[in-house]
Amino acid sequence: MAKIDIARRVYNHTWKLDPIVRSLLDTDFYKLLMLQMIRGMYPDVNVTFSLINRTTKVRLADEIDEGELRAQLDHARTLRFSKKEMIWLAGNTFYGRKQIFEPDFLDWLSNFRLPEYELSKRDGQYELEFHGPWSYTTLWEIPALSIINELRSRAALKSFGPFALDVLYARAKAKLWAKTERLKQLPGLLVSDFGTRRRHSFLWQRWCVEALKEGIGDAFTGTSNVLLAMDTDVEALGTNAHELPMVLAALANSDDELRASPYQVLKDWQRYYGGNLLIVLPDAFGTASFLRDAPDWVAGWTGFRPDSAPPIEAGEKVMNWWREKGVDPRKKLLIFSDGLDTETIEETWRHFNGKVRMSFGWGTNLTNDFDGCAPMPAPGLKAISLVCKVTRVNGRPAVKLSDNPAKATGDLSEIERYLRVFGDEARVEHEVVV
Amino acid sequence: MAKIDIARRVYNHTWKLDPIVRSLLDTDFYKLLMLQMIRGMYPDVNVTFSLINRTTKVRLADEIDEGELRAQLDHARTLRFSKKEMIWLAGNTFYGRKQIFEPDFLDWLSNFRLPEYELSKRDGQYELEFHGPWSYTTLWEIPALSIINELRSRAALKSFGPFALDVLYARAKAKLWAKTERLKQLPGLLVSDFGTRRRHSFLWQRWCVEALKEGIGDAFTGTSNVLLAMDTDVEALGTNAHELPMVLAALANSDDELRASPYQVLKDWQRYYGGNLLIVLPDAFGTASFLRDAPDWVAGWTGFRPDSAPPIEAGEKVMNWWREKGVDPRKKLLIFSDGLDTETIEETWRHFNGKVRMSFGWGTNLTNDFDGCAPMPAPGLKAISLVCKVTRVNGRPAVKLSDNPAKATGDLSEIERYLRVFGDEARVEHEVVV
């Protein structure tokens, strides 16, 4: 072929949009698992998801053009699950189980589209909210986040010339490869990609997933990104998220119901899933209170995912609790997923190796680490702590306490009520970077 | 990005092979339908497939390098159906029917690999044969043909500079687009791609399929290529081929069994398939004799695919036969698939419009028409009549008579026996171009 494909070039001239999200499968696997349960058990609950930028010094509304943001969100609303994708969801084996999604759920999913959004600007930030039935608004979380994060990368790269871009990606590739070389020194290590929501870009996440597949081999257990799992033939991974206890807590009609809600989540969950999907996420209202009040049967679940306390401290607490319940931690699984990078993975692995089964869900520092890669200052390439959280449930405010007060969300008065019910034991503030 | 991706360029320098066939789904759909029946009913029959170049003036062994041919055939033997492909075969709807492939067949298919081949040269031609159980050798037909055809295109293009290549594809695209503009003038026309085996190249076939999808819209009913059907989300099409009557005829132990064999094929077929898959291929031993001896129930099948007589003449004969059986041809389907191009499609459509349902399986002149496109003489780009046919069945010679003696294959003495049993009625020689 000639060096320049004229038809392609002219086509590119008339591009209206380079869509960031091109498939409804470009989301985290646990959203689909949760969605099946939400639709089955809570079809009438209304839930608002809201964008929250914890890195307030970054003024997103100044960095990202509102027209571009609306065009990307509108494009995501045109998507449907394609025939091939529906067939794959129905036919693939997830966590060793065939037909994890029921035919009735898949029928409904085949007509799914993302609901409307509300977007405005305030103090240099975007206020982006999704109102409506939980079973619809929940699927906005991941595409909303990945769209905003990629639009921010694109804005940061607009001034880069072709060589600067080439060098940027060359360095980022070298940097990630060096991480894989360190990680493959750890025998028996298990790592997966959890980096969809805060990725630099879709293509870069795909590069990272393929690099891990080649670079660490069997130590790479899969990706949370369903589309990449399908396309690169790796496992789709993930279990459940804070939205479940947050919504059930907000639905509670008394302090007693509120106190019981974290365990109600687990009861609901095990109606749908078993085996390695029985992973407790204990920190929505503080891990200490969760363990203190947990019924004995919780120790029968496969494992825990501590997500906001420092991993060694959090893991030790869970292991002590298992021992108190007469359970051998070596038969149990800890999944670490909070702000991991090579150092924390190494340190945590060394600490727990031989004492407990463990795996690592590696997120932002896998798919969006460009620190030191740009040949010129580019603050817009530094990942920020952006989340999309449940804020209202049937008109009531929703709350997350977390083990780290810097990760708490919700109305202050409501947070105080939750602290009264659950206690404030062992919650320690740590800087939230991503 | 910089204009030249150095990593990609260096990777290309070390390419050992640009595989032509990269997936076992890169075959014709009817091979999989037939395979399910072959494995179910004739698991112990040994069948040899042999390459036959009817365009003898083209000396394939001079045009195509033997090392390259072996490398491509060897690569095809490394392929397995991938997990995603198996899930799609199990979950997709074919001809309106779910689970057309039985779980037991799919289990077996998931371990399928192409058997060994025998390759030698003789008189400037390749002798390429596949020996073994029918349920294995049958899947070699399409990849063997598409490999040889694409190697021939590649050889022809080796001397082309970048501009000559650019102009070649520009003209070929313009030429195909002009065909779509003519075809979309015919209201209610139905056309599908049957051009896998003799395509110019895989990428060009994909371009043709996507061009038809955009160019003639609903008039494009799908492709025989299973991989392209999956990837471009169109219907996978095709029913059955001459190998079924040829093998059953060769297995016949008497002239009476031989005479009955074309109808035995249909009885076998309807144990597995129904509806629009009940398409009679009548010409293996001459359409006239087939119709003369056909039981009445054959008129209950959905349609016929005349494949070697001129389409109008062949279609009229089948329609007369339907009328004799008291069947209204307007409720029946004719599928034309022999050496079609725009003119024959238009002429045939005009002749039969309103008299019978019809559709067109467009092959070589869709996916390998570069006549007048090269800016320099390139005889190697002209498609040839290359087939891969059953030649021996459990040690006995196999025969095809066809409506066109130029398409007959088999030992001369055996052809004479078949002519004695079936008769030579209405068989007329026509030049075979592709």
HADDOCK unambig.tbl for C-alpha pairs under 7 A between the chains (distance, minus, plus):
assign (segid A and resid 1 and name CA) (segid B and resid 162 and name CA) 4.87 0.50 0.50
assign (segid A and resid 1 and name CA) (segid B and resid 163 and name CA) 6.98 0.50 0.50
assign (segid A and resid 1 and name CA) (segid B and resid 165 and name CA) 5.59 0.50 0.50
assign (segid A and resid 1 and name CA) (segid B and resid 166 and name CA) 5.38 0.50 0.50
assign (segid A and resid 2 and name CA) (segid B and resid 162 and name CA) 4.58 0.50 0.50
assign (segid A and resid 2 and name CA) (segid B and resid 163 and name CA) 5.65 0.50 0.50
assign (segid A and resid 2 and name CA) (segid B and resid 166 and name CA) 5.86 0.50 0.50
assign (segid A and resid 84 and name CA) (segid B and resid 88 and name CA) 6.95 0.50 0.50
assign (segid A and resid 87 and name CA) (segid B and resid 88 and name CA) 5.99 0.50 0.50
assign (segid A and resid 87 and name CA) (segid B and resid 91 and name CA) 5.14 0.50 0.50
assign (segid A and resid 87 and name CA) (segid B and resid 92 and name CA) 6.19 0.50 0.50
assign (segid A and resid 88 and name CA) (segid B and resid 84 and name CA) 6.97 0.50 0.50
assign (segid A and resid 88 and name CA) (segid B and resid 87 and name CA) 5.98 0.50 0.50
assign (segid A and resid 88 and name CA) (segid B and resid 88 and name CA) 6.36 0.50 0.50
assign (segid A and resid 91 and name CA) (segid B and resid 87 and name CA) 5.13 0.50 0.50
assign (segid A and resid 91 and name CA) (segid B and resid 91 and name CA) 6.19 0.50 0.50
assign (segid A and resid 92 and name CA) (segid B and resid 87 and name CA) 6.19 0.50 0.50
assign (segid A and resid 162 and name CA) (segid B and resid 1 and name CA) 4.81 0.50 0.50
assign (segid A and resid 162 and name CA) (segid B and resid 2 and name CA) 4.59 0.50 0.50
assign (segid A and resid 163 and name CA) (segid B and resid 1 and name CA) 6.99 0.50 0.50
assign (segid A and resid 163 and name CA) (segid B and resid 2 and name CA) 5.65 0.50 0.50
assign (segid A and resid 165 and name CA) (segid B and resid 1 and name CA) 5.69 0.50 0.50
assign (segid A and resid 166 and name CA) (segid B and resid 1 and name CA) 5.50 0.50 0.50
assign (segid A and resid 166 and name CA) (segid B and resid 2 and name CA) 5.90 0.50 0.50
